[in-house]
Amino acid sequence: MKLSLPAVLAIAALPALPLLAAPAERPPVLSAPAPAAKPAAVANAPRPPSAAGKEITETLKDDLAIGARQLAALREKIDAERLPLAKQLDALETTLLDARKEYEGVTRVLDTRNLDISNLKTETKAKEDESFYISNLLDEFVRGFEAKLHMAELPPIKAALEKAKAAAADAQLPVSEKFTAQIEALRIGLKRSKETLGGMRFEGSALNNQGSILPGKFALLGPFAMFASNDGTAVGIVPPPLPGAVTPQVKPMDEKINAGIASLMEAGKGWFPLDPTNGNALKELLAKTSLLDTYKHGGPTMHPLAVTSLIAFSVALERMMFVLREKRRRRPDLVVEMLDCVEKDDPERAIKVGRSTKDYVAKTLLYALEHREKSMGSALMLAANNELKRFGRGLPVLDTCITVAPLLGLLGTVTGMMHSFSLMGGDLGAPGAITGGISEALIATACGLIIAIVALLPFNYLNARLDEARHQVEAAATRLELLMKNKAKPGVPAHEEEDGFKLAAPAAASGGGAH
């Protein structure tokens, strides 16, 4: 019979149970003395095995032998299978290493291909940006080239330039077609550059000063553009056209220059003044206008404006000289001395001091002191008004000029615009005459405003000096009245003693607030 190891252990524990439980079955001893302790050697002496124990021991020995045999067999089997498994493991590890190397190789190739693709994309983007940049440069060239062309040159090449500009603006157009149109415009520009090195002539038409369109020949010589009509009535320089103009206009020069231009058109050679400023001097010559030319272009309203400006500036100049003269005559120390004499009850000496100066404040006090026995307040009022009237003289005239000048300019604006609109209803081929009416309107308006602005400055200055003089006269007169009241004699009427001094503002100064 075979027993398992747990069963054997359980059976081996059975003999110990009675031994453990035996002390519990003994009856308690109450009074008998405890037996003497046995020697340790006797207590620990082995007991003879029983029959059941022997059987169990033999069984365990048999099981142990069987387990040893089985363990030896299992070890032999493991030893037999270890070598093939080790070889198989080595083979699998070699396969894994080969697969890992192959994976790393594929990964490197993939990274290289991705890098190549990225480089190709970058290069493609750079080429696209380069193409876009070149296209923009060509578009800027076409637009700049068209802007620098003379108006008479445009008709034969306008279609190619418009095609190039449309190609640059069309985002759906293929790049090849876009470059084809732009390169054609570039070829035209290079061809023109070669032709203009020594000057070029071509047929065309231009407007004369009367607004008539005449056929003739143009010549381009550096920065100059010249024209001579076939009948010889229109010869001169062709300046850059005005915005919106469709036909170039001829500006005649002096007779010598016009003769050189006519010879140049006929024979291809002639005399022409040299301009080392690359055309800037010629532009200044064409744009240069004198004051008399501006006056003539301003229209009929310039005559009353000239009269108004003459009156305004004359009055302003005379008044400024008057103010400066009165300022030089001011003697505040003598005015203080006069008032001190009155305070010391010595009016005669004050009168004597007042007669020694031309100060307007001192003259006012002098007149009041000379008539103090009659009416001090009335004398002060009369003298002050007379002095201040001198300061306000001419201000109404200046005020009227300031008001009338812008109105005359506005009248010139209306008449000039009426002239322009009347031409628009007739010959539309004469833009010079139409712009002449607008120029007339603007010149008249500008002149009216300039007159009003320039005249307003001295007007306000003169009003300020008038207010200053009024304040000084009022202050001195009030102090004189107070001093005279303190020194008043008995018998002087009370109403004269209590009258205050106050000047009314002259009518001339009232207009200053409106400006």
Backbone torsions as a table, in degrees:
resi	resn	phi	psi	omega
1	MET	NA	132.4	179.4
2	LYS	-102.7	135.2	178.1
3	LEU	-118.2	146.6	177.4
4	SER	-78.9	162.6	-177.9
5	LEU	-61.8	-40.5	177.3
6	PRO	-64.4	-37.8	180.0
7	ALA	-66.7	-39.2	178.7
8	VAL	-62.3	-42.9	179.5
9	LEU	-64.1	-38.4	179.9
10	ALA	-66.4	-40.2	-178.7
11	ILE	-69.9	-37.9	-179.1
12	ALA	-64.4	-20.6	-179.5
13	ALA	-87.7	-11.6	-175.6
14	LEU	-64.6	-44.7	-177.7
15	PRO	-61.0	-23.8	-177.8
16	ALA	-77.3	-18.3	-176.6
17	LEU	-66.6	-47.1	178.7
18	PRO	-62.6	-32.8	-178.6
19	LEU	-67.3	-36.6	179.7
20	LEU	-72.9	-32.7	-176.1
21	ALA	-92.3	-12.3	-175.6
22	ALA	-60.0	-43.0	-178.5
23	PRO	-61.7	-24.3	-179.8
24	ALA	-74.5	-22.9	-177.0
25	GLU	-84.9	-11.9	-178.9
26	ARG	-75.2	142.1	177.5
27	PRO	-74.0	148.4	-179.1
28	PRO	-69.3	139.4	177.5
29	VAL	-102.3	122.5	-171.7
30	LEU	-92.7	-47.3	-169.2
31	SER	-119.0	-15.8	-175.0
32	ALA	-70.5	144.3	179.7
33	PRO	-70.4	151.9	-178.8
34	ALA	-68.5	136.1	179.1
35	PRO	-66.5	160.2	-178.3
36	ALA	-71.2	144.6	-177.8
37	ALA	-67.3	137.9	179.3
38	LYS	-79.7	158.8	177.4
39	PRO	-65.7	151.4	-178.3
40	ALA	-64.9	-34.3	-178.6
41	ALA	-65.6	-35.3	179.1
42	VAL	-72.7	-39.4	-177.6
43	ALA	-67.4	-35.4	-174.8
44	ASN	-94.7	10.6	-178.6
45	ALA	-71.7	134.7	-178.4
46	PRO	-65.7	146.0	177.9
47	ARG	-91.7	151.4	177.9
48	PRO	-70.7	134.3	-178.3
49	PRO	-64.7	153.4	178.9
50	SER	-93.6	176.8	-178.7
51	ALA	-69.8	-39.9	179.2
52	ALA	-65.3	-39.9	179.0
53	GLY	-63.0	-40.3	178.8
54	LYS	-62.7	-40.8	-179.3
55	GLU	-63.6	-42.2	-179.3
56	ILE	-66.2	-39.4	-179.3
57	THR	-63.0	-41.8	178.8
58	GLU	-65.5	-39.3	179.9
59	THR	-63.4	-43.6	179.5
60	LEU	-64.4	-38.4	177.7
61	LYS	-62.0	-41.6	179.3
62	ASP	-63.7	-44.0	-179.4
63	ASP	-64.0	-36.7	179.8
64	LEU	-66.0	-39.9	178.5
65	ALA	-65.3	-42.3	178.8
66	ILE	-62.5	-45.3	179.3
67	GLY	-61.3	-36.2	179.1
68	ALA	-66.0	-42.6	178.5
69	ARG	-62.1	-45.1	178.9
70	GLN	-62.0	-38.8	178.4
71	LEU	-65.1	-39.7	178.3
72	ALA	-65.9	-38.3	177.8
73	ALA	-65.9	-40.2	-179.6
74	LEU	-66.0	-37.5	178.1
75	ARG	-65.9	-41.4	177.8
76	GLU	-61.4	-39.5	179.9
77	LYS	-66.7	-40.6	179.3
78	ILE	-65.3	-41.2	178.6
79	ASP	-64.1	-35.2	179.9
80	ALA	-70.4	-35.8	-177.3
81	GLU	-89.4	-11.8	-175.3
82	ARG	-66.6	-44.7	-176.7
83	LEU	-64.2	-49.0	177.3
84	PRO	-60.9	-38.5	179.9
85	LEU	-66.8	-37.9	177.3
86	ALA	-63.4	-43.3	177.2
87	LYS	-62.5	-43.6	178.8
88	GLN	-62.4	-38.6	178.4
89	LEU	-65.2	-40.9	177.8
90	ASP	-62.8	-40.6	179.2
91	ALA	-64.0	-42.0	179.9
92	LEU	-66.4	-39.6	177.7
93	GLU	-63.8	-40.4	176.9
94	THR	-62.3	-42.0	177.8
95	THR	-62.8	-40.3	179.0
96	LEU	-63.6	-42.4	178.5
97	LEU	-63.1	-42.7	178.1
98	ASP	-62.5	-42.0	179.3
99	ALA	-65.7	-37.1	179.0
100	ARG	-66.6	-41.8	177.3
101	LYS	-63.0	-43.1	178.3
102	GLU	-61.9	-39.8	178.7
103	TYR	-64.0	-43.4	178.9
104	GLU	-63.3	-40.0	177.4
105	GLY	-62.5	-44.7	178.4
106	VAL	-63.4	-39.1	179.0
107	THR	-63.1	-42.0	178.1
108	ARG	-63.6	-42.0	177.8
109	VAL	-63.2	-41.4	179.7
110	LEU	-64.3	-41.9	177.6
111	ASP	-63.1	-40.5	178.3
112	THR	-63.4	-42.1	179.2
113	ARG	-65.9	-40.4	177.5
114	ASN	-63.3	-40.1	177.5
115	LEU	-63.9	-41.0	178.1
116	ASP	-63.1	-41.3	178.8
117	ILE	-64.3	-42.5	178.5
118	SER	-62.8	-41.8	177.9
119	ASN	-63.9	-40.1	177.7
120	LEU	-63.8	-40.8	178.2
121	LYS	-63.9	-42.8	178.4
122	THR	-62.2	-43.3	178.8
123	GLU	-64.9	-40.5	177.3
124	THR	-62.8	-42.8	177.9
125	LYS	-63.2	-40.1	178.6
126	ALA	-64.1	-41.0	178.0
127	LYS	-65.2	-39.4	177.4
128	GLU	-63.7	-44.0	177.5
129	ASP	-62.9	-39.2	178.8
130	GLU	-64.5	-42.4	177.5
131	SER	-63.4	-41.4	178.6
132	PHE	-64.6	-40.4	179.5
133	TYR	-65.0	-44.8	179.1
134	ILE	-63.6	-40.0	177.7
135	SER	-62.4	-41.0	177.5
136	ASN	-65.4	-40.4	177.2
137	LEU	-61.5	-43.1	178.6
138	LEU	-65.7	-37.9	178.2
139	ASP	-65.5	-42.4	176.6
140	GLU	-63.4	-37.9	177.2
141	PHE	-62.7	-44.6	-178.7
142	VAL	-61.8	-45.0	-178.1
143	ARG	-68.8	-42.2	177.2
144	GLY	-66.0	-38.2	178.0
145	PHE	-63.1	-42.1	178.9
146	GLU	-66.5	-36.8	-179.5
147	ALA	-67.9	-31.8	-178.2
148	LYS	-86.2	-12.2	178.9
149	LEU	-69.2	147.5	173.3
150	HIS	-74.2	150.0	-177.0
151	MET	-58.5	-33.7	-178.5
152	ALA	-72.0	-18.5	-179.7
153	GLU	-84.1	-15.0	-170.5
154	LEU	-69.1	-41.0	-172.2
155	PRO	-50.8	-47.6	-176.1
156	PRO	-73.0	-21.3	-175.3
157	ILE	-117.5	4.4	-176.4
158	LYS	-63.7	-37.0	-177.6
159	ALA	-63.7	-43.4	-179.9
160	ALA	-65.9	-38.6	179.6
161	LEU	-67.9	-39.9	177.9
162	GLU	-65.3	-37.8	177.8
163	LYS	-64.5	-40.2	178.8
164	ALA	-66.1	-40.8	178.7
165	LYS	-67.4	-39.1	177.9
166	ALA	-66.4	-36.8	179.3
167	ALA	-65.4	-39.0	179.2
168	ALA	-67.4	-30.1	-178.1
169	ALA	-85.5	-15.1	-177.1
170	ASP	-89.3	109.0	-178.7
171	ALA	-75.0	-21.7	-178.4
172	GLN	-87.2	-9.0	-177.4
173	LEU	-74.1	136.9	177.4
174	PRO	-59.2	152.2	-176.4
175	VAL	-63.9	-36.5	-178.0
176	SER	-63.2	-44.7	179.6
177	GLU	-67.3	-36.9	178.6
178	LYS	-62.4	-45.7	180.0
179	PHE	-67.7	-32.9	179.4
180	THR	-62.3	-45.4	-179.8
181	ALA	-67.0	-39.8	-178.1
182	GLN	-71.6	-37.0	179.3
183	ILE	-68.2	-31.6	175.7
184	GLU	-63.4	-41.5	176.0
185	ALA	-65.1	-35.9	177.5
186	LEU	-64.6	-39.6	176.9
187	ARG	-62.1	-39.1	178.6
188	ILE	-64.0	-41.3	179.2
189	GLY	-64.6	-41.5	178.4
190	LEU	-66.0	-38.4	178.5
191	LYS	-64.2	-41.8	179.1
192	ARG	-65.7	-37.2	179.3
193	SER	-61.1	-40.8	177.9
194	LYS	-66.1	-38.6	-177.1
195	GLU	-71.5	-31.2	-175.6
196	THR	-88.4	1.3	179.5
197	LEU	-62.0	-43.2	178.5
198	GLY	-108.0	13.3	-177.8
199	GLY	95.5	151.0	-179.7
200	MET	-142.7	149.1	177.9
201	ARG	-124.1	146.1	178.8
202	PHE	-157.5	159.9	-178.2
203	GLU	-78.5	151.5	177.8
204	GLY	-178.3	-171.1	-179.8
205	SER	-140.6	152.6	-177.2
206	ALA	-148.7	165.6	179.1
207	LEU	-93.7	138.7	171.8
208	ASN	-92.1	-175.4	-177.1
209	ASN	-66.5	-22.5	179.1
210	GLN	-87.0	-1.0	178.2
211	GLY	87.6	12.5	179.3
212	SER	-92.7	141.1	178.6
213	ILE	-91.3	121.2	-176.5
214	LEU	-120.4	136.2	174.6
215	PRO	-78.0	152.4	-180.0
216	GLY	-179.7	-152.3	-178.1
217	LYS	-125.7	142.2	174.0
218	PHE	-105.2	151.2	173.6
219	ALA	-135.7	130.1	176.4
220	LEU	-108.5	121.6	-178.9
221	LEU	-134.0	95.1	-176.1
222	GLY	64.7	-128.1	179.9
223	PRO	-81.9	-0.7	-175.2
224	PHE	-95.3	145.0	169.5
225	ALA	-127.0	123.9	-176.1
226	MET	-123.1	158.2	-178.6
227	PHE	-144.6	143.2	172.4
228	ALA	-139.6	123.5	-180.0
229	SER	-71.0	160.6	-178.9
230	ASN	-65.9	-31.8	179.1
231	ASP	-87.7	-3.1	176.7
232	GLY	77.8	9.0	-179.0
233	THR	-85.4	-21.6	-178.8
234	ALA	-124.7	107.7	179.5
235	VAL	-135.7	134.1	178.2
236	GLY	164.5	-165.6	179.8
237	ILE	-87.4	145.6	176.0
238	VAL	-108.4	103.2	-179.7
239	PRO	-74.5	168.2	175.4
240	PRO	-56.4	138.2	-175.6
241	PRO	-71.2	156.5	174.8
242	LEU	-74.4	154.8	176.9
243	PRO	-59.5	131.4	-180.0
244	GLY	91.1	-9.9	179.9
245	ALA	-75.0	143.9	-179.6
246	VAL	-112.4	-10.6	-178.7
247	THR	-133.5	132.7	178.5
248	PRO	-67.4	153.4	-177.9
249	GLN	-119.9	138.9	-176.9
250	VAL	-92.2	133.8	174.4
251	LYS	-111.8	106.7	-179.1
252	PRO	-67.0	145.5	177.3
253	MET	-105.3	-163.0	178.0
254	ASP	-74.2	172.7	-171.3
255	GLU	-63.7	-38.5	-178.2
256	LYS	-65.3	-44.3	179.3
257	ILE	-67.8	-40.8	178.9
258	ASN	-63.0	-36.8	178.1
259	ALA	-65.5	-40.5	177.1
260	GLY	-63.6	-38.4	178.5
261	ILE	-65.5	-43.6	179.5
262	ALA	-62.4	-40.2	177.9
263	SER	-66.6	-37.2	178.4
264	LEU	-64.2	-38.7	-179.5
265	MET	-69.8	-36.2	-175.7
266	GLU	-80.7	-51.1	-172.5
267	ALA	-104.3	-6.8	-178.3
268	GLY	81.6	8.5	177.3
269	LYS	-152.6	153.5	-179.0
270	GLY	173.3	176.8	-179.3
271	TRP	-92.0	137.4	177.7
272	PHE	-149.2	138.2	-177.6
273	PRO	-63.9	139.4	-179.7
274	LEU	-80.3	134.6	177.6
275	ASP	-119.2	97.7	-178.1
276	PRO	-74.3	-3.6	-178.4
277	THR	-92.9	15.6	177.8
278	ASN	61.2	39.7	175.4
279	GLY	93.4	-9.4	-177.9
280	ASN	-68.5	-38.1	178.9
281	ALA	-65.1	-37.6	178.2
282	LEU	-65.3	-39.8	177.6
283	LYS	-63.0	-40.7	178.3
284	GLU	-64.5	-38.5	179.5
285	LEU	-65.1	-40.3	179.5
286	LEU	-70.7	-35.6	-176.9
287	ALA	-87.3	-10.3	-175.8
288	LYS	-71.5	127.7	177.2
289	THR	-135.7	143.8	178.9
290	SER	-87.8	171.4	177.7
291	LEU	-66.0	-32.6	178.2
292	LEU	-67.7	-37.8	176.9
293	ASP	-64.6	-41.6	177.3
294	THR	-63.0	-39.9	178.8
295	TYR	-63.1	-40.5	179.5
296	LYS	-67.8	-38.7	-178.7
297	HIS	-73.8	-12.6	-178.4
298	GLY	-76.1	-13.3	178.1
299	GLY	91.5	-176.2	-175.1
300	PRO	-67.5	-23.2	-178.6
301	THR	-73.2	-6.7	178.0
302	MET	-69.9	-25.8	-179.3
303	HIS	-67.5	-51.7	175.7
304	PRO	-64.9	-29.4	176.5
305	LEU	-66.7	-37.5	178.1
306	ALA	-64.8	-41.5	178.3
307	VAL	-64.1	-44.1	179.6
308	THR	-60.7	-44.2	-179.8
309	SER	-65.7	-37.3	179.2
310	LEU	-63.6	-44.7	178.9
311	ILE	-63.8	-46.8	-176.3
312	ALA	-62.4	-46.1	-177.2
313	PHE	-70.3	-33.1	177.5
314	SER	-65.9	-46.8	179.1
315	VAL	-63.3	-43.9	-179.4
316	ALA	-62.6	-41.2	179.5
317	LEU	-65.1	-44.2	179.9
318	GLU	-64.0	-41.3	-179.5
319	ARG	-68.0	-38.5	178.0
320	MET	-64.1	-40.8	177.0
321	MET	-63.8	-38.2	178.2
322	PHE	-63.2	-45.0	-179.4
323	VAL	-63.3	-42.6	178.8
324	LEU	-64.6	-37.5	178.5
325	ARG	-66.2	-44.1	178.6
326	GLU	-66.4	-31.9	177.9
327	LYS	-67.3	-38.2	177.3
328	ARG	-68.1	-28.0	-179.1
329	ARG	-81.2	-10.8	-176.7
330	ARG	-64.5	133.2	176.9
331	ARG	-134.5	78.8	-178.9
332	PRO	-60.8	-28.1	-179.3
333	ASP	-67.6	-35.5	178.1
334	LEU	-71.7	-34.8	176.3
335	VAL	-63.2	-43.3	177.7
336	VAL	-63.6	-38.5	179.3
337	GLU	-65.3	-39.0	177.5
338	MET	-62.3	-44.9	-178.7
339	LEU	-67.2	-34.8	176.3
340	ASP	-65.4	-38.9	177.6
341	CYS	-64.4	-40.2	177.4
342	VAL	-64.7	-39.9	-179.9
343	GLU	-65.4	-30.4	177.1
344	LYS	-86.8	11.1	177.6
345	ASP	61.8	44.4	177.0
346	ASP	-132.1	68.1	-176.9
347	PRO	-65.3	-28.3	-179.1
348	GLU	-64.1	-42.1	177.1
349	ARG	-66.1	-36.6	176.3
350	ALA	-61.5	-39.9	178.2
351	ILE	-64.8	-40.9	179.8
352	LYS	-63.4	-41.5	177.6
353	VAL	-65.3	-40.6	-179.4
354	GLY	-64.6	-32.4	179.9
355	ARG	-74.5	-11.9	-178.3
356	SER	-90.4	2.9	-178.2
357	THR	-137.7	159.6	177.0
358	LYS	-106.7	14.7	177.0
359	ASP	-61.7	130.1	-176.2
360	TYR	-66.2	-31.0	177.0
361	VAL	-69.7	-43.8	178.3
362	ALA	-64.5	-36.9	178.6
363	LYS	-65.9	-35.9	177.0
364	THR	-64.3	-46.7	178.9
365	LEU	-65.5	-36.4	179.6
366	LEU	-62.3	-45.4	-179.8
367	TYR	-63.4	-39.4	-180.0
368	ALA	-67.1	-39.7	179.9
369	LEU	-69.0	-34.1	179.1
370	GLU	-68.2	-26.0	-179.5
371	HIS	-115.8	29.8	-177.4
372	ARG	-69.4	-24.9	-177.7
373	GLU	-74.1	-22.5	-177.6
374	LYS	-92.3	-68.8	-179.8
375	SER	-155.7	105.2	-177.5
376	MET	-62.7	-45.7	-177.2
377	GLY	-64.6	-44.2	-179.8
378	SER	-66.5	-39.0	178.9
379	ALA	-64.9	-41.3	176.9
380	LEU	-62.9	-43.6	-179.8
381	MET	-61.7	-45.4	-178.4
382	LEU	-65.3	-46.6	-178.6
383	ALA	-65.1	-41.8	-179.8
384	ALA	-64.6	-43.7	179.6
385	ASN	-63.5	-37.7	178.2
386	ASN	-64.7	-40.7	179.7
387	GLU	-70.2	-42.4	-179.2
388	LEU	-71.0	-27.2	177.0
389	LYS	-63.4	-33.2	176.3
390	ARG	-64.8	-36.4	177.9
391	PHE	-71.3	-31.8	-178.0
392	GLY	-89.7	0.4	-179.0
393	ARG	-68.0	132.5	178.1
394	GLY	89.4	-15.5	-179.8
395	LEU	-65.2	-38.7	175.7
396	PRO	-60.7	-38.0	178.7
397	VAL	-64.8	-43.4	179.1
398	LEU	-64.8	-37.7	177.5
399	ASP	-64.4	-40.0	179.1
400	THR	-65.6	-40.4	178.6
401	CYS	-64.2	-39.8	179.6
402	ILE	-63.4	-35.1	-179.5
403	THR	-78.1	-37.9	-173.4
404	VAL	-77.5	-35.1	-174.1
405	ALA	-58.0	-49.1	177.6
406	PRO	-63.9	-32.8	179.0
407	LEU	-67.2	-39.0	175.6
408	LEU	-65.6	-38.9	175.0
409	GLY	-62.2	-40.0	176.1
410	LEU	-64.1	-38.1	176.1
411	LEU	-62.2	-41.6	176.3
412	GLY	-63.1	-35.4	176.3
413	THR	-62.2	-44.9	-178.4
414	VAL	-64.5	-46.9	-178.9
415	THR	-65.2	-38.3	178.1
416	GLY	-65.4	-41.9	178.5
417	MET	-68.0	-35.6	175.5
418	MET	-61.3	-40.6	178.4
419	HIS	-64.8	-41.0	179.9
420	SER	-66.1	-44.6	-179.3
421	PHE	-66.2	-32.5	177.1
422	SER	-66.5	-34.6	177.3
423	LEU	-73.2	-32.4	178.5
424	MET	-63.4	-27.9	178.4
425	GLY	-80.1	-7.1	-178.1
426	GLY	-112.7	-109.1	-174.7
427	ASP	-86.4	108.7	180.0
428	LEU	-82.0	-4.9	-179.5
429	GLY	-86.9	6.8	-179.7
430	ALA	-117.7	72.5	-179.0
431	PRO	-65.6	-26.3	179.0
432	GLY	-62.7	-39.5	178.6
433	ALA	-69.5	-36.5	179.7
434	ILE	-66.7	-46.5	179.0
435	THR	-67.9	-23.1	176.2
436	GLY	-64.0	-39.7	176.7
437	GLY	-65.0	-39.9	177.1
438	ILE	-65.2	-39.5	177.6
439	SER	-62.8	-40.5	177.2
440	GLU	-59.9	-43.2	-179.1
441	ALA	-64.6	-44.2	-177.2
442	LEU	-69.5	-38.8	-179.8
443	ILE	-64.4	-44.5	179.9
444	ALA	-62.9	-43.2	179.4
445	THR	-63.8	-44.2	-179.3
446	ALA	-63.3	-41.9	180.0
447	CYS	-64.5	-42.2	178.1
448	GLY	-61.4	-42.7	179.6
449	LEU	-67.9	-39.2	179.8
450	ILE	-62.9	-43.5	179.4
451	ILE	-61.3	-45.6	-178.2
452	ALA	-65.1	-42.2	-177.8
453	ILE	-67.0	-45.2	-178.3
454	VAL	-66.2	-38.1	-180.0
455	ALA	-74.8	-24.7	-178.9
456	LEU	-68.0	-33.0	-178.3
457	LEU	-63.5	-53.2	176.7
458	PRO	-66.0	-29.0	179.4
459	PHE	-63.3	-47.1	178.4
460	ASN	-66.8	-36.2	177.8
461	TYR	-64.5	-42.5	-179.7
462	LEU	-67.2	-37.7	176.0
463	ASN	-62.9	-39.8	178.3
464	ALA	-64.7	-40.7	177.7
465	ARG	-67.0	-34.0	177.0
466	LEU	-65.3	-43.7	177.9
467	ASP	-64.3	-38.4	178.9
468	GLU	-64.2	-43.3	178.8
469	ALA	-64.1	-40.1	179.7
470	ARG	-62.8	-42.2	179.6
471	HIS	-63.4	-42.5	-179.4
472	GLN	-66.1	-41.5	180.0
473	VAL	-66.5	-43.3	179.7
474	GLU	-62.8	-41.8	-179.0
475	ALA	-64.0	-46.3	-179.4
476	ALA	-66.7	-40.6	-179.4
477	ALA	-66.8	-39.9	179.3
478	THR	-64.4	-42.2	179.0
479	ARG	-65.3	-37.8	178.7
480	LEU	-64.2	-42.1	178.7
481	GLU	-62.0	-42.2	180.0
482	LEU	-64.0	-40.4	179.1
483	LEU	-66.4	-39.4	-179.5
484	MET	-69.6	-33.3	177.6
485	LYS	-66.6	-38.2	179.2
486	ASN	-67.6	-30.0	-179.9
487	LYS	-100.4	14.9	-175.1
488	ALA	-66.0	144.4	179.0
489	LYS	-91.2	155.9	175.4
490	PRO	-65.0	144.0	179.4
491	GLY	102.0	-11.1	176.9
492	VAL	-75.9	132.1	-177.9
493	PRO	-55.3	142.2	-175.1
494	ALA	-68.7	-31.2	-176.1
495	HIS	-70.0	-28.2	175.6
496	GLU	-73.8	-29.9	178.6
497	GLU	-68.6	-32.2	-170.3
498	GLU	-100.5	-5.3	-179.4
499	ASP	-65.4	131.0	176.0
500	GLY	-88.0	165.1	-179.2
501	PHE	-111.2	125.6	179.1
502	LYS	-152.2	131.0	-178.6
503	LEU	-96.7	139.4	174.2
504	ALA	-82.7	142.9	-179.3
505	ALA	-70.5	130.6	178.8
506	PRO	-63.5	153.0	-178.4
507	ALA	-66.0	-24.1	-177.6
508	ALA	-66.5	-31.9	-177.0
509	ALA	-81.9	-12.5	-176.3
510	SER	-68.6	-27.0	-179.3
511	GLY	-73.9	-16.3	-177.0
512	GLY	-66.4	-29.0	-178.4
513	GLY	-69.2	-24.4	-178.4
514	ALA	-76.2	-11.0	-177.4
515	HIS	-109.8	NA	NA
